[in-house]
Amino acid sequence: MKSNSLNICKNGNVVYLTFPKLLKTGLVRHIFSTKIGGVSPAPYGEMNMGFYTGDARENVVKNYELLCDSVGIDTAHLVLSRQTHTNNVKIVDKSHCGTGYTKESFQDIDGLITNQSGVALVTQYADCTPLIFCDPVKKVIATSHSGWRGTVKEIGKVTVEKMMREFGSEPADIIACIGPCIHKCCYEVDTPVFNEFKKLSHLKLDKIFTDKGGGKYWLDMVEANKQILINAGIKEENMDIADLCTQCNSDILHSHRATKGQRGTIGVIIELK
């Protein structure tokens, strides 16, 4: 696995990714997991971050310990939710630490926001698009899970607007990262999906879809989310955009399509220092 846009890091046996623009802020600890360095058996990867994949709970807990130790995050700070392809985004604080880890999970939440230090936001993926945000001026962070349904519902824009409304963030100040996901080279969809995107009149569909014929299209989730974030006021120069396709790199990154659903999940964790 090689990347021209992300940092590929190793701590012991744990291989993980970080985003240069987030590191440059000096305000956050963050980590993007790979399959490498955990304790889960096949077919879950090694480093499986999903409690609902069929893997033993003790394996997933150990994986979180290993991953968090790599960047100095306390697992007691973790906040997770059950993601269901909504555009529901929840503001959390220190009282929510442990949710989804040692306490019952939030339900039907696909995005998390906080302005409090020591609150580690977690979202999970296996081809869907990771969105990570940091407002270094107001000191607000967020992360959102954007599958094609969440993208059509513009969860990225919803997240930015909630940061603006609740914490006074200015979109021009926000660092936004689009993490590794399934890319256009591997993501075939059909006409009903195309028609859902067509409802978003501000999108340039010719840059997002390539018509294969026969009612099939290649879908570029990176470009779709990039356009949505720019429409929300994010500056392109404030974006880190991953150049890694999960399916092309399914030996290193979890991919639902590559494994026909027999897999673990990637975890993204971010917290304010």
ABEGO torsion letter per residue (X at the ends): XBBAABBBBBBEABBBBBBAAAAAAGABBBBBBBABGBABBOAAGGBBABAAAGBBAAAAAAAAAAAAAAAGBBAAABBBBBBAGBABBBBBBAAABGBGAABBBBBGBABBBBABBGBBBBBBBBGBBBBBBBBAAAGBBBBBBBBAAAAAAGAAAAAAAAAAAAAGBBAAABBBBBBBBBBAAABBBBAAAAAAAAABAABBAAAABBBAEGGBBBBBAAAAAAAAAAAAGBBAAABBBBABBAAAAAAABBBAAAAGGBBBBBBBBBBBX
